[in-house]
């Protein structure tokens, strides 16, 4: 271990980091057969230590442990029985032995798993801390949190590590794209302002969009922090070979010259991420090694750039949000599902009936029950054009990647849509569509958080200009939960992320409706209660027994027993109307879900809703 403490060395000279271990292992065939990098610490320790040695021989003064992705969820998904602590301890020891007294060792910890985000905070913290304990036991000089895109996750991890291991320095890095933000919309300004007040000793960036992106991010960071800055750019942008493996074609000289520019701007620690090799580090060391850090004059409390909302287009005028309506009166929203084809004539005709019945908005689900349908954004465009109706657009996490979801939202806002219901989305049924699977790049509370960052103007447009949206976003509430208090706690996270109203799944009886209203009252948000009139006994039994998240009480199923056709629909409307009238004083709106294209049933309930007692504030 070098005699000079790591943080002291950073302040005295520019340190040269290492490059990508995944790139080396992949090229050498060590990641075949479904292996993930960290498990090589146990299976192929000699190869891992040799890779560390190659980087040290190339001039690396700081090396990282081969432990990115060694959390319990990633290991379990790869059927690895070794614990995170075992793998991290082994990785740290291999790096420490290779480094000797010639290099510092950073213990690498990747982003918090999506699965971990659902855990209580104490369990979520342990997912990070158990890795860190193994790394510290193995002899690392500091802990490195790298490739984070979500600022809340990064701050949570920093706090958890500092609480558990207060004497170990923490390096906190985020991954920025060519757009100048992370994939969740976090700007360098927002990251720096948050991490300046945190226990992180070093802040910086890695991965993301390559050298150009790294340079642009560093230009902004050096004006915002007095803390040392670490930068590990990719070696350009990856292409892919015939087997789907990433290929980096950029020259090593370009990488080294770009890294020297990082040193000129004020970086204290410079290495490489995806695509970089010992040869790249050797070139980097020749150009930037041994320098003193450049003098910086930061303005630590600079605020992120803000932007005005874009003007609405003439073709799609900006629709009013539901916010003002929910403050003044009870709203009625009716759901229209997109067609299972390209002809939306029936949906347009049905929506016209609903508008004539006085609904305040049409809400459009996003491939409900995981069945292929027309894009709900396309149906929204058709209904806006034909009926000039206000839309509440469902956006599900299931079908689109994070980038696709961002694109979907921008398209919605360009069309004037301002009301969004963020949902996780129904799971894809096994073998429903060959090769189909849910994407789930994020959970619903993360989607809400991303939409909120759009509203704060934290994303930038293609030429670098910031833009700001005005979405009014709500979240879904599962009324079928056996413990509603647990669902309330889940919704609190959505509320913290930016949810401003609640829309529930369908409720079929007054008792459940009252329990839901009582449970959500503490949240202080408008409650829009889901209502789906039943059409027959078979419909009631199907919903109760086969659809996740829906429970039809036995008393209601008894009323529907033996009924179908006109009698079934009449009884279904009667049950829904009784429940709606009974709960009227306690809700701020109704979310009427059209069953099987029976728009006349929803129109009848919408008209009846106007006669009920006013809602309480």
VMD Tcl script that draws the C-alpha trace (Angstrom):
set ca {
  {0.00 0.00 0.00}
  {1.46 3.44 -0.88}
  {2.61 5.35 2.20}
  {0.80 8.58 1.28}
  {-2.98 8.44 1.95}
  {-5.11 8.21 -1.19}
  {-6.91 11.55 -0.73}
  {-3.62 13.38 -0.04}
  {-2.11 11.96 -3.21}
  {-5.11 13.15 -5.27}
  {-4.59 16.71 -4.10}
  {-0.86 16.62 -4.85}
  {-0.79 15.08 -8.33}
  {-3.01 13.77 -11.11}
  {-3.36 10.03 -10.58}
  {-3.71 7.59 -13.48}
  {-6.39 4.95 -13.11}
  {-6.86 1.65 -14.91}
  {-9.13 0.57 -17.75}
  {-11.92 -1.88 -18.40}
  {-11.69 -5.39 -16.96}
  {-14.82 -6.57 -18.72}
  {-13.23 -5.69 -22.05}
  {-10.13 -7.77 -21.28}
  {-12.07 -10.73 -19.91}
  {-14.49 -10.74 -22.82}
  {-11.73 -10.65 -25.43}
  {-10.01 -13.54 -23.70}
  {-13.14 -15.67 -23.55}
  {-13.41 -15.59 -19.76}
  {-17.01 -14.35 -19.73}
  {-18.39 -17.20 -21.82}
  {-20.99 -19.65 -20.56}
  {-23.03 -16.94 -18.83}
  {-20.32 -15.97 -16.33}
  {-20.38 -12.50 -14.85}
  {-17.09 -10.72 -14.18}
  {-16.96 -10.81 -10.34}
  {-17.28 -14.61 -10.13}
  {-13.88 -14.87 -11.83}
  {-12.36 -13.74 -8.52}
  {-13.17 -17.25 -7.27}
  {-13.08 -19.29 -10.49}
  {-10.05 -17.74 -12.24}
  {-8.14 -15.71 -9.63}
  {-4.86 -15.97 -11.53}
  {-6.35 -14.36 -14.62}
  {-7.89 -11.54 -12.58}
  {-4.63 -10.80 -10.77}
  {-2.76 -10.90 -14.06}
  {-5.14 -8.30 -15.52}
  {-4.45 -6.02 -12.54}
  {-0.74 -6.54 -13.14}
  {-1.05 -5.52 -16.79}
  {-2.62 -2.21 -15.84}
  {-0.04 -1.53 -13.15}
  {2.74 -2.31 -15.63}
  {1.10 0.14 -18.06}
  {1.28 2.91 -15.46}
  {-1.91 2.71 -13.42}
  {-1.49 4.28 -10.00}
  {-5.06 3.43 -9.00}
  {-6.73 0.11 -9.82}
  {-10.30 -1.04 -9.29}
  {-11.43 -4.36 -7.90}
  {-13.22 -6.77 -10.21}
  {-16.47 -6.53 -8.22}
  {-18.87 -4.45 -10.31}
  {-22.22 -6.27 -10.18}
  {-21.40 -8.40 -7.15}
  {-24.65 -7.61 -5.34}
  {-26.82 -10.46 -4.09}
  {-29.53 -10.03 -6.74}
  {-27.15 -10.12 -9.71}
  {-25.38 -13.14 -8.27}
  {-28.66 -14.95 -7.64}
  {-29.83 -14.26 -11.20}
  {-26.63 -15.88 -12.46}
  {-27.12 -18.92 -10.15}
  {-23.99 -18.07 -8.17}
  {-24.09 -19.40 -4.61}
  {-21.10 -17.44 -3.27}
  {-22.04 -14.42 -1.17}
  {-21.31 -10.81 -2.14}
  {-18.92 -10.52 0.81}
  {-16.95 -13.59 -0.32}
  {-16.60 -12.41 -3.90}
  {-15.76 -8.83 -2.89}
  {-13.20 -9.92 -0.31}
  {-11.53 -12.17 -2.86}
  {-11.53 -9.40 -5.47}
  {-10.03 -6.90 -3.04}
  {-7.27 -9.29 -1.98}
  {-6.34 -10.01 -5.61}
  {-6.12 -6.31 -6.40}
  {-4.22 -5.55 -3.17}
  {-1.65 -8.26 -3.84}
  {-1.15 -7.07 -7.42}
  {-0.88 -3.41 -6.38}
  {1.57 -3.95 -3.54}
  {2.93 -0.54 -2.54}
  {2.84 0.85 -6.09}
  {-0.89 1.55 -6.54}
  {-4.04 2.40 -4.64}
  {-7.03 0.05 -4.74}
  {-10.63 1.21 -5.13}
  {-13.36 -1.24 -4.13}
  {-15.97 -1.11 -6.88}
  {-19.71 -1.24 -6.17}
  {-22.25 -0.92 -8.97}
  {-25.72 0.69 -8.94}
  {-28.39 -0.56 -6.59}
  {-30.37 -3.35 -8.22}
  {-33.95 -2.67 -9.30}
  {-34.97 -5.61 -7.14}
  {-33.32 -3.99 -4.13}
  {-35.25 -0.75 -4.67}
  {-38.40 -2.50 -3.42}
  {-36.84 -3.39 -0.06}
  {-37.19 -1.40 3.17}
  {-34.38 1.11 3.58}
  {-32.45 -0.94 6.14}
  {-32.44 -4.03 3.90}
  {-31.68 -1.93 0.85}
  {-28.69 -0.42 2.64}
  {-27.40 -3.87 3.56}
  {-27.29 -4.83 -0.14}
  {-24.64 -2.14 -0.58}
  {-22.89 -2.47 2.77}
  {-22.34 -6.23 2.57}
  {-20.28 -5.68 -0.57}
  {-18.34 -2.85 1.05}
  {-17.47 -4.89 4.14}
  {-15.94 -7.59 1.98}
  {-13.94 -4.98 0.06}
  {-12.63 -3.30 3.21}
  {-11.74 -6.68 4.71}
  {-9.73 -7.36 1.55}
  {-7.67 -4.18 1.96}
  {-9.04 -1.46 -0.36}
  {-7.97 2.17 0.10}
  {-11.38 3.63 -0.81}
  {-14.83 2.57 -2.01}
  {-15.96 3.43 -5.53}
  {-19.65 3.81 -6.43}
  {-19.65 3.90 -10.22}
  {-21.97 4.02 -13.27}
  {-24.94 5.34 -11.32}
  {-27.68 7.05 -13.34}
  {-30.10 7.76 -10.50}
  {-29.04 10.44 -8.01}
  {-31.34 9.25 -5.22}
  {-29.80 5.78 -5.43}
  {-26.29 7.22 -5.36}
  {-26.98 9.46 -2.35}
  {-28.60 6.55 -0.55}
  {-25.56 4.34 -1.19}
  {-23.13 7.06 -0.06}
  {-25.06 7.56 3.18}
  {-25.29 3.81 3.83}
  {-21.54 3.30 3.31}
  {-20.57 6.29 5.44}
  {-22.81 5.12 8.28}
  {-21.37 1.61 8.22}
  {-17.72 2.42 7.40}
  {-17.13 6.08 8.30}
  {-13.33 5.96 8.05}
  {-13.25 4.66 4.46}
  {-13.19 7.35 1.70}
  {-15.97 7.18 -0.88}
  {-15.67 8.01 -4.58}
  {-19.09 8.67 -6.18}
  {-19.44 8.57 -9.98}
  {-22.40 8.88 -12.36}
  {-22.69 7.92 -16.03}
  {-23.52 10.83 -18.33}
  {-24.70 10.51 -21.92}
  {-23.89 12.68 -24.93}
  {-26.99 14.71 -24.04}
  {-25.20 15.98 -20.93}
  {-27.38 14.20 -18.37}
  {-27.68 10.69 -17.00}
  {-30.36 8.46 -18.48}
  {-32.69 9.54 -15.66}
  {-32.12 13.21 -16.40}
  {-29.60 14.14 -13.70}
  {-27.38 17.04 -14.74}
  {-23.78 17.57 -13.59}
  {-25.00 20.63 -11.70}
  {-27.62 18.70 -9.79}
  {-25.18 15.89 -9.01}
  {-22.46 18.26 -7.78}
  {-24.79 20.32 -5.61}
  {-26.13 17.17 -3.97}
  {-22.78 15.41 -3.50}
  {-21.08 18.55 -2.18}
  {-23.26 18.20 0.91}
  {-22.69 14.44 1.18}
  {-19.89 12.39 2.80}
  {-18.47 11.51 -0.63}
  {-14.79 12.50 -0.69}
  {-14.40 12.41 -4.50}
  {-17.05 12.95 -7.17}
  {-16.94 12.26 -10.87}
  {-18.15 10.41 -13.93}
  {-17.51 7.17 -15.77}
  {-18.91 5.25 -18.73}
  {-21.69 7.10 -20.59}
  {-20.99 8.76 -23.92}
  {-17.23 8.59 -24.42}
  {-14.47 11.21 -24.29}
  {-16.46 14.15 -25.65}
  {-19.22 13.63 -23.12}
  {-16.63 13.32 -20.33}
  {-14.96 16.58 -21.31}
  {-18.27 18.46 -21.39}
  {-19.30 17.06 -18.01}
  {-15.93 17.95 -16.45}
  {-16.16 21.53 -17.76}
  {-19.31 21.92 -15.70}
  {-18.12 19.99 -12.64}
  {-14.93 22.00 -12.12}
  {-17.06 25.13 -11.62}
  {-19.22 23.50 -8.98}
  {-17.07 21.64 -6.46}
  {-13.92 21.90 -4.40}
  {-13.75 18.11 -4.03}
  {-11.32 16.06 -6.13}
  {-12.85 14.90 -9.42}
  {-12.45 11.47 -11.01}
  {-13.20 10.87 -14.71}
  {-13.24 7.45 -16.44}
  {-14.58 7.88 -20.01}
  {-15.39 5.10 -22.43}
  {-13.17 4.63 -25.45}
  {-15.64 6.30 -27.76}
  {-18.97 4.69 -28.63}
  {-19.26 0.97 -29.20}
  {-20.10 -0.84 -32.41}
  {-21.01 -4.54 -32.27}
  {-19.65 -7.58 -34.06}
  {-21.69 -10.44 -35.52}
  {-21.94 -12.11 -32.10}
  {-23.27 -8.96 -30.45}
  {-20.02 -8.19 -28.64}
  {-19.02 -4.50 -28.29}
  {-16.20 -3.32 -30.55}
  {-14.37 0.00 -30.01}
  {-12.73 1.21 -33.18}
  {-11.44 4.57 -31.98}
  {-7.66 5.05 -31.87}
  {-5.78 4.83 -28.60}
  {-4.00 8.11 -29.37}
  {-7.34 9.92 -29.50}
  {-8.29 8.51 -26.10}
  {-4.99 9.58 -24.55}
  {-5.16 13.11 -26.00}
  {-8.71 13.47 -24.75}
  {-7.60 12.30 -21.31}
  {-4.82 14.90 -21.30}
  {-7.52 17.50 -21.96}
  {-9.29 16.20 -18.83}
  {-6.12 16.84 -16.84}
  {-5.86 20.36 -18.29}
  {-9.41 21.09 -17.15}
  {-8.81 20.00 -13.57}
  {-9.46 16.27 -13.14}
  {-7.56 14.65 -10.26}
  {-8.00 10.98 -11.20}
  {-8.24 9.83 -14.82}
  {-8.75 6.31 -16.10}
  {-10.82 4.49 -18.68}
  {-14.09 2.61 -18.77}
  {-15.64 0.39 -21.49}
  {-13.29 -0.46 -24.33}
  {-10.07 0.74 -22.70}
  {-7.07 -1.57 -22.39}
  {-3.58 -1.48 -20.84}
  {-2.27 0.02 -24.11}
  {-4.65 2.96 -23.71}
  {-3.51 3.51 -20.13}
  {0.14 3.37 -21.22}
  {-0.51 6.18 -23.73}
  {-2.48 8.12 -21.14}
  {0.33 7.86 -18.58}
  {2.86 9.15 -21.11}
  {0.79 12.28 -21.79}
  {-0.73 13.10 -18.40}
  {1.22 11.24 -15.71}
  {3.06 13.11 -12.97}
  {1.24 16.43 -13.42}
  {0.03 18.65 -10.65}
  {-3.76 19.16 -10.61}
  {-4.91 22.25 -12.48}
  {-6.09 25.16 -10.35}
  {-9.87 25.45 -10.17}
  {-12.07 28.33 -9.05}
  {-15.46 26.73 -8.42}
  {-18.72 28.46 -7.68}
  {-19.92 25.73 -5.36}
  {-23.56 26.74 -4.98}
  {-24.35 27.40 -8.63}
  {-27.90 26.45 -9.48}
  {-28.80 24.16 -12.40}
  {-29.98 25.86 -15.53}
  {-33.74 26.25 -15.80}
  {-35.90 26.54 -18.86}
  {-39.30 27.82 -19.79}
  {-41.94 25.40 -20.99}
  {-42.03 25.19 -24.80}
  {-44.90 26.94 -26.52}
  {-47.72 24.62 -27.63}
  {-48.09 23.92 -31.33}
  {-51.14 24.99 -33.29}
  {-51.80 21.39 -34.33}
  {-51.83 20.13 -30.72}
  {-52.69 22.87 -28.21}
  {-51.58 22.21 -24.64}
  {-54.30 20.44 -22.68}
  {-55.20 21.62 -19.18}
  {-54.05 19.41 -16.34}
  {-56.53 17.89 -13.93}
  {-54.99 19.72 -10.98}
  {-57.33 22.72 -10.87}
  {-60.42 20.57 -11.53}
  {-59.56 18.18 -8.68}
  {-59.36 21.13 -6.28}
  {-62.78 22.47 -7.23}
  {-65.02 19.48 -7.91}
  {-65.23 15.75 -8.41}
  {-63.88 14.69 -11.81}
  {-65.03 11.81 -13.98}
  {-62.43 10.05 -16.14}
  {-63.37 7.22 -18.49}
  {-61.01 4.59 -19.86}
  {-60.94 3.63 -23.52}
  {-58.63 0.78 -24.52}
  {-56.81 0.98 -27.87}
  {-58.07 -1.41 -30.56}
  {-56.38 -4.73 -31.29}
  {-55.70 -3.59 -34.82}
  {-55.45 -0.40 -36.86}
  {-59.12 0.62 -37.06}
  {-60.14 2.89 -34.17}
  {-63.61 3.77 -35.46}
  {-65.36 1.91 -32.63}
  {-63.19 3.60 -30.02}
  {-63.86 7.03 -31.51}
  {-67.62 6.41 -31.53}
  {-67.53 5.14 -27.96}
  {-65.45 8.08 -26.81}
  {-67.94 10.45 -28.41}
  {-70.68 8.93 -26.22}
  {-68.53 9.46 -23.16}
  {-67.75 13.08 -24.03}
  {-71.44 13.75 -24.59}
  {-72.13 12.19 -21.17}
  {-69.87 14.79 -19.60}
  {-66.62 13.02 -18.74}
  {-63.73 15.34 -17.93}
  {-61.08 13.25 -19.69}
  {-60.45 10.03 -21.55}
  {-57.73 7.81 -20.10}
  {-56.00 5.33 -22.39}
  {-54.28 2.22 -21.06}
  {-50.90 1.00 -22.30}
  {-51.37 -2.52 -23.74}
  {-53.60 -3.62 -20.82}
  {-53.23 -7.24 -19.66}
  {-50.09 -7.40 -21.83}
  {-52.15 -7.85 -24.99}
  {-50.86 -6.28 -28.22}
  {-52.87 -3.21 -29.18}
  {-52.50 -0.01 -31.11}
  {-50.13 2.42 -29.41}
  {-52.07 4.41 -26.84}
  {-50.25 7.52 -28.04}
  {-51.62 6.92 -31.55}
  {-55.16 6.54 -30.20}
  {-54.65 9.70 -28.15}
  {-53.75 11.57 -31.36}
  {-56.87 10.25 -33.10}
  {-59.20 11.16 -30.22}
  {-57.61 14.60 -29.84}
  {-58.08 15.27 -33.54}
  {-61.62 13.91 -33.76}
  {-63.10 15.02 -30.43}
  {-60.75 17.64 -28.96}
  {-60.90 15.68 -25.70}
  {-58.50 15.87 -22.78}
  {-56.32 12.75 -22.38}
  {-54.85 11.00 -19.34}
  {-52.17 8.79 -20.86}
  {-51.03 5.60 -19.13}
  {-47.27 5.02 -19.41}
  {-46.14 1.51 -18.40}
  {-42.62 0.40 -17.52}
  {-43.17 -3.00 -19.17}
  {-42.88 -2.45 -22.91}
  {-40.27 0.24 -23.52}
  {-36.68 0.74 -22.53}
  {-35.78 3.83 -20.56}
  {-34.85 5.67 -23.76}
  {-38.05 4.52 -25.44}
  {-40.09 5.74 -22.48}
  {-38.40 9.13 -22.58}
  {-39.15 9.36 -26.30}
  {-42.78 8.35 -25.65}
  {-43.15 11.10 -23.06}
  {-41.65 13.75 -25.32}
  {-44.04 12.71 -28.07}
  {-46.97 12.97 -25.67}
  {-45.99 16.46 -24.54}
  {-45.45 17.60 -28.12}
  {-49.05 16.47 -28.76}
  {-50.30 18.65 -25.91}
  {-50.87 15.81 -23.43}
  {-50.08 16.88 -19.86}
  {-51.83 14.28 -17.67}
  {-49.90 11.04 -17.12}
  {-50.63 7.91 -15.08}
  {-47.34 6.11 -14.42}
  {-47.75 2.35 -13.94}
  {-45.50 -0.68 -13.76}
  {-47.65 -2.61 -16.26}
  {-49.21 -6.05 -16.20}
  {-46.66 -8.89 -16.43}
  {-46.26 -10.64 -19.77}
  {-47.96 -14.04 -19.67}
  {-45.59 -16.95 -20.21}
  {-45.46 -17.90 -23.90}
  {-48.13 -15.32 -24.70}
  {-45.95 -14.07 -27.53}
  {-42.90 -16.04 -28.61}
  {-39.77 -14.20 -27.63}
  {-41.68 -11.48 -25.78}
  {-40.70 -10.31 -22.33}
  {-41.19 -7.32 -20.10}
  {-38.52 -4.64 -20.28}
  {-39.00 -3.06 -16.84}
  {-35.96 -0.81 -17.04}
  {-37.43 0.95 -14.02}
  {-40.18 0.70 -11.44}
  {-43.16 3.06 -11.48}
  {-41.77 5.33 -8.76}
  {-38.60 5.76 -10.83}
  {-40.70 6.60 -13.88}
  {-42.50 9.26 -11.83}
  {-39.15 10.59 -10.67}
  {-37.96 10.83 -14.28}
  {-41.11 12.69 -15.33}
  {-40.57 15.07 -12.42}
  {-37.04 15.74 -13.66}
  {-38.52 16.59 -17.07}
  {-40.76 19.07 -15.27}
  {-37.77 20.60 -13.47}
  {-35.97 21.20 -16.77}
  {-33.10 18.85 -15.98}
  {-32.91 17.26 -19.44}
  {-31.41 19.03 -22.42}
  {-32.43 19.12 -26.06}
  {-30.20 18.00 -28.93}
  {-28.28 21.27 -29.22}
  {-27.77 21.51 -25.48}
  {-30.67 23.86 -24.77}
  {-32.63 22.85 -21.68}
  {-36.34 22.25 -21.95}
  {-39.04 21.94 -19.34}
  {-42.35 20.08 -19.40}
  {-45.50 20.59 -17.36}
  {-46.76 17.07 -16.81}
  {-49.28 16.38 -14.04}
  {-48.39 12.85 -13.03}
  {-50.24 10.35 -10.89}
  {-49.64 6.84 -9.64}
  {-51.68 3.66 -9.38}
  {-52.88 2.21 -6.05}
  {-53.54 -1.51 -5.61}
  {-56.82 -1.86 -3.72}
  {-56.55 -5.67 -3.64}
  {-53.58 -5.62 -1.29}
  {-54.33 -7.61 1.86}
  {-52.52 -4.94 3.87}
  {-53.46 -1.52 2.55}
  {-50.95 0.12 4.90}
  {-48.16 -1.56 2.91}
  {-49.60 -0.17 -0.31}
  {-49.74 3.28 1.29}
  {-46.04 3.02 2.13}
  {-45.31 2.07 -1.46}
  {-47.29 5.06 -2.66}
  {-45.36 7.35 -0.33}
  {-42.29 6.64 -2.48}
  {-44.29 7.60 -5.57}
  {-45.43 10.75 -3.81}
  {-41.84 11.63 -2.89}
  {-40.89 11.05 -6.53}
  {-43.53 13.54 -7.69}
  {-46.95 11.79 -7.90}
  {-49.71 14.34 -7.43}
  {-52.87 12.23 -7.65}
  {-53.96 8.64 -7.03}
  {-55.86 6.43 -9.45}
  {-56.87 3.06 -8.07}
  {-57.52 -0.29 -9.63}
  {-61.25 -1.13 -9.80}
  {-63.20 -1.42 -6.57}
  {-66.47 -3.34 -6.56}
  {-68.03 -2.71 -3.16}
  {-68.55 0.17 -0.74}
  {-66.72 -1.45 2.17}
  {-63.49 -1.79 0.17}
  {-63.91 1.73 -1.22}
  {-64.19 3.16 2.30}
  {-61.10 1.26 3.46}
  {-59.14 2.58 0.48}
  {-60.32 6.16 1.10}
  {-59.38 5.93 4.79}
  {-55.98 4.38 4.04}
  {-55.01 6.99 1.45}
  {-56.31 9.99 3.40}
  {-52.96 10.39 5.15}
  {-51.26 10.97 1.78}
  {-53.20 14.18 1.24}
  {-53.55 13.61 -2.52}
  {-56.69 13.61 -4.67}
  {-58.17 10.09 -4.83}
  {-59.69 8.98 -8.13}
  {-61.42 5.68 -7.42}
  {-61.43 2.94 -10.06}
  {-64.88 1.67 -11.02}
  {-65.57 -1.14 -13.50}
  {-69.21 -2.22 -13.92}
  {-69.51 -5.98 -14.25}
  {-71.38 -7.40 -17.23}
  {-72.08 -10.98 -16.20}
  {-71.41 -13.74 -13.71}
  {-68.64 -15.08 -15.94}
  {-67.03 -11.65 -16.12}
  {-67.07 -11.33 -12.33}
  {-65.51 -14.76 -11.82}
  {-62.84 -14.14 -14.44}
  {-61.78 -10.85 -12.91}
  {-61.70 -12.27 -9.40}
  {-59.84 -15.47 -10.22}
  {-57.59 -14.68 -13.17}
  {-56.65 -11.00 -13.23}
  {-53.79 -9.97 -10.89}
  {-54.61 -7.13 -8.52}
  {-58.40 -7.43 -8.74}
  {-60.71 -8.87 -6.09}
  {-64.47 -9.08 -6.52}
  {-66.10 -9.66 -3.10}
  {-68.25 -12.74 -2.62}
  {-71.32 -10.59 -1.95}
  {-70.94 -8.91 -5.34}
  {-70.34 -12.19 -7.14}
  {-73.49 -13.51 -5.49}
  {-75.49 -10.62 -6.95}
  {-74.06 -11.37 -10.41}
  {-74.71 -15.13 -10.13}
  {-76.80 -16.42 -13.01}
  {-76.89 -13.05 -14.77}
  {-75.66 -12.26 -18.26}
  {-76.75 -10.16 -21.23}
  {-78.93 -7.13 -20.50}
  {-79.74 -8.34 -16.96}
  {-76.06 -8.80 -16.17}
  {-75.17 -5.33 -17.45}
  {-78.03 -3.71 -15.55}
  {-77.00 -5.40 -12.31}
  {-73.37 -4.42 -12.90}
  {-74.31 -0.76 -13.37}
  {-76.54 -0.88 -10.26}
  {-73.72 -2.29 -8.11}
  {-71.26 0.30 -9.40}
  {-73.71 3.18 -8.94}
  {-74.51 2.19 -5.34}
  {-70.83 2.03 -4.48}
  {-70.05 5.34 -6.22}
  {-72.87 7.14 -4.45}
  {-71.90 5.76 -1.06}
  {-68.26 6.77 -1.39}
  {-68.92 10.11 -3.11}
  {-68.13 12.39 -0.15}
  {-64.71 10.76 0.28}
  {-63.23 10.79 -3.23}
  {-62.19 13.54 -5.63}
  {-62.94 11.59 -8.78}
  {-64.05 8.40 -10.49}
  {-61.97 6.39 -12.93}
  {-64.60 4.55 -14.98}
  {-63.19 1.51 -16.75}
  {-65.10 0.44 -19.85}
  {-65.89 -3.29 -19.84}
  {-65.74 -5.09 -23.19}
  {-66.49 -1.97 -25.23}
  {-69.80 -1.29 -23.41}
  {-69.51 2.49 -23.57}
  {-73.20 3.00 -22.83}
  {-72.68 1.58 -19.33}
  {-69.90 4.07 -18.62}
  {-71.93 6.95 -20.07}
  {-74.79 6.08 -17.70}
  {-72.45 6.04 -14.69}
  {-70.80 9.30 -15.77}
  {-74.16 11.06 -15.91}
  {-75.16 9.62 -12.53}
  {-71.90 10.77 -10.95}
  {-72.89 14.40 -11.52}
  {-75.89 13.98 -9.21}
  {-73.97 12.71 -6.18}
  {-73.12 14.81 -3.14}
  {-70.04 17.05 -3.53}
  {-66.68 15.68 -2.48}
  {-65.04 16.85 0.70}
  {-61.96 19.02 0.26}
}
mol new
graphics top color blue
foreach p $ca { graphics top sphere $p radius 0.5 }
foreach p [lrange $ca 0 end-1] q [lrange $ca 1 end] { graphics top cylinder $p $q radius 0.2 }
display resetview
